[in-house]
C-alpha cells in the first residue's frame, strides 16, 4: 500500500515540476537529497543483513542425568513362564543416585551352557517401569521372550544382563 502512495506522490511532483518552473528549482535539490538518503539506508540495511549474526550463547549445561551405572540390580530370579519361550524376571532395583528413577531398559542374554560349552540362544530387551527415589530400592517384575524351538529349550540356562538406558524424573 505504501508504494501506491509513493507512486501518486512521485507523479504529482513530476507534474508540478513540468508545469511550474519555480517549483522545479527548489524540488530538484530536495529530491536529490531524499534519493541519496534512501540509497544510503538501503546500503546500510543490505550491509547489516549480509554480516553473520553474533553466535547464540551456548545453552546452559543440563544437570547430569541418570546413568545406567547408577542402577544396581539385586536378587534377580529367572523363572520359566507358562508360555513357551517366555521367562519371568523378578528382582529389585537400587538407585544409587540422588535423581528419582522412572524406568530403565534391560537387555538380557540367554545362553545354554551344558557341560560341552555355551550356545547363545538370544537377547531380549525389556522396558522396566519402576519408580525408585534416590538412594532407595524397589522390587520389579518383567517378562522376557526368546526365539528357540520347543525341542531346543535350554537345559542349563546362563543369564547375562546389562542396563542400556536409565531415565530419571525431570524437575516439574
C-alpha positions as CSV (number, residue, x, y, z in Angstrom):
1,X,0.0,0.0,0.0
2,X,2.9,2.3,0.7
3,X,4.2,2.0,-2.9
4,X,0.9,3.3,-4.2
5,X,1.1,6.4,-2.1
6,X,4.7,6.9,-3.3
7,X,3.7,6.5,-6.9
8,X,1.0,9.1,-6.7
9,X,3.3,11.5,-4.8
10,X,6.0,11.0,-7.5
11,X,3.6,11.6,-10.3
12,X,2.3,14.8,-8.6
13,X,5.9,16.1,-8.1
14,X,6.8,15.4,-11.8
15,X,3.6,17.1,-13.0
16,X,4.2,20.2,-10.8
17,X,7.9,20.4,-11.8
18,X,7.0,20.2,-15.5
19,X,4.2,22.8,-15.2
20,X,5.9,25.4,-12.8
21,X,9.5,26.5,-13.1
22,X,9.8,27.9,-9.6
23,X,8.6,24.6,-8.1
24,X,11.3,22.7,-10.2
25,X,14.1,25.0,-8.9
26,X,13.6,24.0,-5.2
27,X,12.2,20.5,-5.6
28,X,15.3,19.2,-7.5
29,X,17.8,19.6,-4.6
30,X,15.2,18.2,-2.1
31,X,14.6,15.1,-4.3
32,X,18.3,14.6,-4.8
33,X,19.0,14.6,-1.1
34,X,16.0,12.3,-0.5
35,X,17.3,9.8,-3.1
36,X,20.8,9.9,-1.6
37,X,19.4,9.3,1.9
38,X,17.2,6.4,0.6
39,X,20.2,4.8,-1.2
40,X,22.4,5.1,1.9
41,X,19.6,3.5,4.1
42,X,19.3,0.6,1.6
43,X,23.0,0.1,1.6
44,X,23.2,0.0,5.4
45,X,20.3,-2.5,5.5
46,X,22.0,-4.7,2.9
47,X,25.3,-4.5,4.8
48,X,23.7,-5.4,8.1
49,X,21.8,-8.4,6.6
50,X,24.9,-9.8,4.9
51,X,27.1,-9.9,8.1
52,X,26.6,-13.0,10.1
53,X,24.7,-12.7,13.4
54,X,26.6,-12.9,16.5
55,X,26.7,-16.5,17.7
56,X,23.9,-17.5,20.0
57,X,25.0,-18.0,23.6
58,X,25.8,-21.6,24.4
59,X,22.9,-23.3,26.2
60,X,23.5,-23.9,29.9
61,X,24.6,-27.4,30.5
62,X,21.8,-29.6,31.7
63,X,22.2,-31.2,35.0
64,X,23.7,-34.6,34.8
65,X,21.0,-37.2,34.3
66,X,20.7,-40.7,35.5
67,X,23.3,-43.1,34.1
68,X,22.9,-46.9,33.8
69,X,25.7,-47.3,36.2
70,X,23.6,-45.6,38.9
71,X,21.2,-48.6,38.9
72,X,22.1,-51.8,40.7
73,X,20.0,-54.9,40.2
74,X,19.7,-57.3,43.1
75,X,18.1,-60.7,43.8
76,X,17.4,-61.5,40.2
77,X,15.3,-64.6,39.6
78,X,14.5,-66.0,36.2
79,X,11.5,-68.4,36.1
80,X,10.1,-70.3,33.1
81,X,6.7,-68.8,32.4
82,X,3.6,-70.7,31.3
83,X,4.0,-69.7,27.7
84,X,6.8,-71.5,25.8
85,X,9.9,-69.4,25.2
86,X,8.9,-66.9,27.9
87,X,10.5,-66.2,31.2
88,X,9.5,-64.1,34.2
89,X,12.2,-61.9,35.7
90,X,11.8,-60.7,39.3
91,X,14.3,-58.7,41.2
92,X,15.0,-55.4,42.9
93,X,16.4,-52.1,41.5
94,X,18.6,-50.0,43.8
95,X,19.1,-46.4,42.8
96,X,22.5,-45.1,43.9
97,X,22.0,-41.5,42.6
98,X,20.0,-38.6,44.0
99,X,17.7,-38.4,41.0
100,X,14.4,-40.4,41.0
101,X,14.5,-43.3,38.6
102,X,11.4,-43.5,36.3
103,X,12.3,-46.5,34.1
104,X,15.2,-48.4,32.7
105,X,15.8,-50.7,29.7
106,X,17.4,-54.0,30.5
107,X,19.0,-56.3,27.8
108,X,19.2,-59.9,28.9
109,X,21.2,-62.6,27.0
110,X,20.2,-66.3,27.3
111,X,22.8,-69.0,26.7
112,X,22.5,-72.7,27.1
113,X,25.6,-73.9,28.9
114,X,25.6,-77.7,29.4
115,X,29.0,-79.4,30.1
116,X,30.2,-79.2,26.5
117,X,30.2,-75.4,26.2
118,X,27.8,-72.5,25.8
119,X,25.4,-71.8,22.9
120,X,23.9,-68.4,22.6
121,X,20.1,-68.6,22.3
122,X,19.3,-64.9,22.0
123,X,18.7,-61.5,23.5
124,X,15.6,-59.6,24.7
125,X,15.3,-56.0,25.8
126,X,12.6,-55.2,28.4
127,X,11.3,-51.8,29.5
128,X,11.1,-51.9,33.2
129,X,8.7,-49.3,34.6
130,X,9.7,-48.8,38.2
131,X,9.8,-45.5,40.2
132,X,12.8,-45.6,42.6
133,X,13.6,-42.4,44.6
134,X,17.3,-41.7,45.0
135,X,19.1,-44.0,47.5
136,X,16.2,-46.5,47.7
137,X,15.4,-50.0,46.4
138,X,12.1,-51.2,44.8
139,X,11.1,-54.6,43.5
140,X,10.2,-55.1,39.8
141,X,8.9,-57.8,37.5
142,X,9.1,-58.1,33.8
143,X,8.8,-60.8,31.1
144,X,11.3,-61.9,28.5
145,X,10.8,-63.8,25.3
146,X,13.5,-65.8,23.4
147,X,13.3,-67.4,20.0
148,X,14.1,-71.1,20.1
149,X,12.3,-74.3,19.1
150,X,10.4,-76.2,21.9
151,X,12.8,-79.2,21.5
152,X,15.8,-76.9,21.9
153,X,14.8,-75.4,25.3
154,X,17.9,-74.6,27.3
155,X,19.0,-77.4,29.7
156,X,21.4,-75.3,31.7
157,X,20.5,-71.6,31.1
158,X,23.1,-69.0,31.8
159,X,21.8,-65.4,32.1
160,X,23.8,-62.2,31.5
161,X,22.3,-58.7,31.6
162,X,23.1,-55.1,31.3
163,X,21.1,-51.8,31.7
164,X,21.2,-50.0,28.4
165,X,19.2,-46.9,29.4
166,X,18.0,-45.3,32.6
167,X,15.6,-42.4,32.7
168,X,15.3,-40.1,35.7
169,X,12.5,-37.8,36.7
170,X,12.8,-34.2,35.4
171,X,12.1,-31.2,37.5
172,X,8.5,-30.0,37.2
